[in-house]
Amino acid sequence: MAKIIALSGSTVKSGVVEKAMEQVLKSTGQEWKLVRLKNLNMKYCTGCVGCAHTNRCVLKDDINEILGQIEDADAVLIGGLARFGKLNGLTKVFIERMFPLFHNNILKGKLVASVSGGLFDQETVKEELSAVFGAYKMDEVGALTMGGNASCYKCGKGETCNNSAFRAKFGDDAKITKDVFYVFDKDKEAVERATLLGKKIAEAIENKA
Ligand SMILES: Cc1cc2nc3c(=O)[nH]c(=O)nc-3n(C[C@H](O)[C@H](O)[C@H](O)COP(=O)(O)O)c2cc1C
């Protein structure tokens, strides 16, 4: 059975991004492992370029083990989300820490797909991740985007705050009810696209074998 490693940049357990990633992964019919980046001991890339010849990082944290798992995997799935209009920081930190696999084109041709969540900017996130995959010379199989929820739905001031993402999304007179929350499993069209992406990943693995 092929091995797929999935890296989730969401900070919310069972949030939208994770739910969507799980649907993609289950649909591959292959062996998979989901790593939550928030649970890793992960420092920032210092830019020392100590990795240029060893393909491993000099920093002592969890990243070298993950790099090995990425090298061993038949395909990689990366989940990111929008914050302040761009890819969120946790996912970006991880992408920078993949730098040891950059210099010697270690990931050239490695199958990869993305899942991007957001309230407004999921397409931007998808494009950002695609550009990263291009830089690493990875072989992008596909990408899934879907909706998301803002913290403003739950903070208690979402209907009145001048900076409310809820008001920006639904208008100034809208009321926060349970119906406004985006639930991935209820978005049948997105679930279908996630399922298709999983099948596409499995097909790409098979075609490469
Ligand atoms: C601090 C913060 C900032 C956010 N900024 C944006 C944003 O600029 N654009 C956007 O589309 N979504 C934004 N969002 C919404 C998240 O991207 C969205 O809810 C995402 O789907 C969450 O995925 P999760 O449930 O896996 O955490 C923001 C969320 C938070 C918590």
The ligand as an SDF file (V2000), in Angstrom:
LIG
                    3D

 31 33  0  0  0  0  0  0  0  0999 V2000
   -6.8850   35.4380   13.3520 C   0  0  0  0  0  0  0  0  0  0  0  0
   -7.6590   34.9570   12.1510 C   0  0  0  0  0  0  0  0  0  0  0  0
   -7.5520   35.6710   10.9740 C   0  0  0  0  0  0  0  0  0  0  0  0
   -8.2380   35.2480    9.8520 C   0  0  0  0  0  0  0  0  0  0  0  0
   -8.1000   35.9810    8.7130 N   0  0  0  0  0  0  0  0  0  0  0  0
   -8.7190   35.5490    7.5870 C   0  0  0  0  0  0  0  0  0  0  0  0
   -8.5440   36.2650    6.3710 C   0  0  0  0  0  0  0  0  0  0  0  0
   -7.8400   37.2600    6.2790 O   0  0  0  0  0  0  0  0  0  0  0  0
   -9.1610   35.7860    5.2670 N   0  0  0  0  0  0  0  0  0  0  0  0
   -9.9500   34.6610    5.2860 C   0  0  0  0  0  0  0  0  0  0  0  0
  -10.4410   34.2500    4.2480 O   0  0  0  0  0  0  0  0  0  0  0  0
  -10.1370   33.9770    6.4300 N   0  0  0  0  0  0  0  0  0  0  0  0
   -9.5510   34.3900    7.5690 C   0  0  0  0  0  0  0  0  0  0  0  0
   -9.7360   33.6950    8.7390 N   0  0  0  0  0  0  0  0  0  0  0  0
  -10.6480   32.5370    8.7350 C   0  0  0  0  0  0  0  0  0  0  0  0
   -9.9350   31.1990    8.5800 C   0  0  0  0  0  0  0  0  0  0  0  0
   -9.0430   31.1750    7.5040 O   0  0  0  0  0  0  0  0  0  0  0  0
  -10.9510   30.1120    8.2960 C   0  0  0  0  0  0  0  0  0  0  0  0
  -11.9080   30.0780    9.2770 O   0  0  0  0  0  0  0  0  0  0  0  0
  -10.3450   28.7480    8.1520 C   0  0  0  0  0  0  0  0  0  0  0  0
  -11.2010   27.9730    7.3620 O   0  0  0  0  0  0  0  0  0  0  0  0
  -10.1790   28.0870    9.4880 C   0  0  0  0  0  0  0  0  0  0  0  0
   -9.8480   26.7450    9.3000 O   0  0  0  0  0  0  0  0  0  0  0  0
   -9.8670   25.8370   10.6100 P   0  0  0  0  0  0  0  0  0  0  0  0
  -11.2990   25.6530   11.0050 O   0  0  0  0  0  0  0  0  0  0  0  0
   -9.2210   24.5700   10.1990 O   0  0  0  0  0  0  0  0  0  0  0  0
   -9.0590   26.5680   11.6380 O   0  0  0  0  0  0  0  0  0  0  0  0
   -9.0690   34.0910    9.8920 C   0  0  0  0  0  0  0  0  0  0  0  0
   -9.1680   33.3720   11.0880 C   0  0  0  0  0  0  0  0  0  0  0  0
   -8.4740   33.7970   12.2140 C   0  0  0  0  0  0  0  0  0  0  0  0
   -8.6110   33.0020   13.4830 C   0  0  0  0  0  0  0  0  0  0  0  0
  1  2  1  0
  2  3  1  0
  2 30  2  0
  3  4  2  0
  4  5  1  0
  4 28  1  0
  5  6  2  0
  6  7  1  0
  6 13  1  0
  7  8  2  0
  7  9  1  0
  9 10  1  0
 10 11  2  0
 10 12  1  0
 12 13  2  0
 13 14  1  0
 14 15  1  0
 14 28  1  0
 15 16  1  0
 16 17  1  0
 16 18  1  0
 18 19  1  0
 18 20  1  0
 20 21  1  0
 20 22  1  0
 22 23  1  0
 23 24  1  0
 24 25  2  0
 24 26  1  0
 24 27  1  0
 28 29  2  0
 29 30  1  0
 30 31  1  0
M  END
$$$$
